[in-house]
Every structure is written in structure tokens, then in C-alpha cells.
Amino acid sequence: MFAIAGCSLDSPFILAPLAGYSDLPFRLLCREYGASLVVSEMISCHALIYKQEKTMKMLASCPADRPVAFQLFGADPDIIGEAAALLQEFQPDCIDLNMGCPVRKVTKRGAGSALMKDIKLAEKIITAVVNNSSVPVTVKTRIGIDSQTITAFKFAAMSADAGASAITIHGRTWAQGFSGTADWEIIRQIKERATIPVIGNGDIKSYDEGINRMRESTCDAVMVGRAALGNPWVFSAAGRPEGIDAILIAANRHLELIEKHLDTNRVLAYVRNQIGRYFRDFSGSSLIRQSIHSCNSFPVLKEYILSLASPDHNRHFN
Ligand SMILES: Cc1cc2nc3c(=O)[nH]c(=O)nc-3n(C[C@H](O)[C@H](O)[C@H](O)COP(=O)(O)O)c2cc1C
């Protein structure tokens, strides 16, 4: 049991925000497999206050999606404060602030990772959001700008002083992007000094690895991103199953949630990408992935995945 301010969580495993992936169906699936908190894709504060159609769709949620954190990004304290006030209508359980995204489109406007270079502005942003929110506000950042400029110690102290209820530390620097490995020793040192809960993040590939990372770093919780794609078992103690049957249950459930919550005529490439990820690292899996990528409509893809459960098909893959 772990809590972020008043928001209590039944497991220390959290689904990371993943732009292009952590939408409502995927968040629901991860909740069903044990994630205690799920974080939305990053939402532009500008797009939110202009109520852009695509952004409003990103706010879709439902009771089973809870607790959910909506993640905002931006570099203007007034605008992000206004966006936080607007967000209250959608009743998030937490608001998370993106202060670690290295993507150029985000940093060139002074948001995401660029805020690690301007701690005063980051503080104003957190204060503005805390003042406009009735739910806990959390911050997600990286360990620093580069290996010579580790900012997260100061950042964690500043975030706590500005009213943040928890901080997530991705153990890479801005300069690293997604290369190299996450530095869990620095995460441990940050946790040692922090006065708010610390959520460790970076390179966790299995439930057991998450438990070990938590033990070694003494972090309050861990956040898992890439390893959850096609692998919601990362949130369950039992881990990834061996047989294709259990894999098919998850893939079919994901398809069902996608069908319920998305316009399947418009998201075929995305669905093929998400579903293809379930089929890897077992004999015959690359053939299945090839077949998934050649399905030319959602019903065809759904039919194909259902057909994999037939005894005939199973004979080839067991
Ligand atoms: C495709 C992709 C999209 C991401 N989108 C976001 C995002 O919207 N907001 C954010 O704070 N981090 C984002 N991240 C970073 C992840 O949340 C996480 O910090 C990073 O992937 C390291 O964790 P992992 O090794 O468990 O994946 C993204 C990462 C990837 C690979």
C-alpha cells in the first residue's frame, strides 16, 4: 500500500505516461493486470485551453480507469495553471507535470526536459498548478541535463517546497534521450534525501526487477513504460505466461477495450502495432506478427487473433 497525498494505491507498480500508447484502452488493460495508478499521454496545456478535438479525446476516462493521473506539459505558468483549473472538470485523481520529455518539439518551447535548465520557471509552473488544483500534483523529471549536471536533487527539494505530492525520477539524463541505461544509484541517492514520495523509473522489464529496484533504491513505487507494451503481466507477481493461450486472453481483451473506446476505422496501424507486441520471443511469433501487419481492417485482425486459439493453430506454435 502506497499513497500520493490523499490518493491511496493498492500496489507500488504504476503505468508510465507513453505518448501514442497510454490511452484509455491500454490504461484499462494495465489496471486489470495490476497497475495501481495509470498516467495519460502528455497533454499540451495550450491545446487543452483551446479545447482542441484530439486533446479532448485524450481526456476520455471511466470509473475502471481510476485512479488516473492526467499529465500536462507546458512552459507558461499562467497557461498551465489555467489548464489545470480546466482539468478539474474531468476529475483526475492526480495531475502529473512533464518536466523530463526530451523530444525537440516539446523542449524547443521551454517545456519538458528544458525545465531542468530553469528551475525557477519549473517552480512557478508547479505552484500555478497546485494553486489551481484540488487533487495531488506530481512531477516527472530526469536525473539531470547531462552526466555533469545532475539537477534532480535540487528539483526534488524544489518540487516538495512548491507543493508537489510526489516526484518520479527517470534515471537518464536529457542528453541520453533513451540511450544508455537508467542510473538507479542516483535515484537511490535522490530518494535518500527527498521529503516527498519518490517513484523510480527506467528500464524495469519485469515485476521481479521492479521489486528489486524498489528494495535497492528504497523508492516508494516504480513506474514501468516500454516493458508494459504487449506485456501487461509486468504489473503482476506471476509474470509473463509461457503459453500462447494466456497471451491470447490479454491480446483479445486489449482488442475488446480498443473496440469499445476507440474509432477502430481510424486506428488500424496503431492497433496492429499494439497487438503485434504481444507476439514475441516464442517459436512462430514473428510469423504471427507478419500476419498481424498484413491485416487490412480491424475485423480481419480481430478474426485472425481469434483464429490463433484454434487447436490446429496451436499445434504449430506449442
Ligand atoms: C513511446 C514513448 C512515449 C513516451 N511518452 C511520454 C510522455 O508522454 N510523458 C512522459 O513524461 N514520458 C514519456 N515517455 C517516457 C516514459 O514515461 C518513461 O519515463 C521512459 O520510457 C523510461 O521508462 P521505461 O524504461 O520503463 O520505458 C515516453 C517514452 C516512450 C518510449
The ligand as a Tripos MOL2 file, in Angstrom:
@<TRIPOS>MOLECULE
LIG
   31    33     1     0     0
SMALL
NO_CHARGES

@<TRIPOS>ATOM
      1 C1          6.9160    5.9810  -26.8890 C.3       1 LIG1
      2 C2          7.1890    6.7150  -25.6050 C.ar      1 LIG1
      3 C3          6.3500    7.7550  -25.2400 C.ar      1 LIG1
      4 C4          6.5830    8.4620  -24.0410 C.ar      1 LIG1
      5 N1          5.7380    9.4560  -23.6780 N.ar      1 LIG1
      6 C5          5.9250   10.1160  -22.5050 C.ar      1 LIG1
      7 C6          5.0110   11.1140  -22.0740 C.ar      1 LIG1
      8 O1          4.0150   11.4230  -22.7260 O.2       1 LIG1
      9 N2          5.2850   11.7480  -20.8950 N.ar      1 LIG1
     10 C7          6.3850   11.4300  -20.1320 C.ar      1 LIG1
     11 O2          6.5760   12.0240  -19.0620 O.2       1 LIG1
     12 N3          7.2370   10.4750  -20.5050 N.ar      1 LIG1
     13 C8          7.0250    9.8040  -21.6550 C.ar      1 LIG1
     14 N4          7.8760    8.7910  -22.0160 N.ar      1 LIG1
     15 C9          8.9210    8.3590  -21.0770 C.3       1 LIG1
     16 C10         8.3950    7.1930  -20.2160 C.3       1 LIG1
     17 O3          7.3060    7.6050  -19.4170 O.3       1 LIG1
     18 C11         9.4930    6.6360  -19.2860 C.3       1 LIG1
     19 O4          9.9560    7.6630  -18.4570 O.3       1 LIG1
     20 C12        10.6820    6.0790  -20.0800 C.3       1 LIG1
     21 O5         10.2480    5.3130  -21.1890 O.3       1 LIG1
     22 C13        11.5700    5.1960  -19.1790 C.3       1 LIG1
     23 O6         10.8370    4.1530  -18.6030 O.3       1 LIG1
     24 P1         10.8310    2.6580  -19.2160 P.3       1 LIG1
     25 O7         12.2660    2.2320  -19.3510 O.co2     1 LIG1
     26 O8         10.0550    1.8540  -18.2160 O.co2     1 LIG1
     27 O9         10.1710    2.7490  -20.5610 O.co2     1 LIG1
     28 C14         7.6950    8.1200  -23.2130 C.ar      1 LIG1
     29 C15         8.5330    7.0690  -23.6100 C.ar      1 LIG1
     30 C16         8.3040    6.3730  -24.7820 C.ar      1 LIG1
     31 C17         9.2260    5.2450  -25.1560 C.3       1 LIG1
@<TRIPOS>BOND
     1     1     2 1
     2     2     3 ar
     3     2    30 ar
     4     3     4 ar
     5     4     5 ar
     6     4    28 ar
     7     5     6 ar
     8     6     7 ar
     9     6    13 1
    10     7     8 2
    11     7     9 ar
    12     9    10 ar
    13    10    11 2
    14    10    12 ar
    15    12    13 ar
    16    13    14 ar
    17    14    15 1
    18    14    28 ar
    19    15    16 1
    20    16    17 1
    21    16    18 1
    22    18    19 1
    23    18    20 1
    24    20    21 1
    25    20    22 1
    26    22    23 1
    27    23    24 1
    28    24    25 2
    29    24    26 1
    30    24    27 1
    31    28    29 ar
    32    29    30 ar
    33    30    31 1
@<TRIPOS>SUBSTRUCTURE
     1 LIG1         1 GROUP 0 **** ****
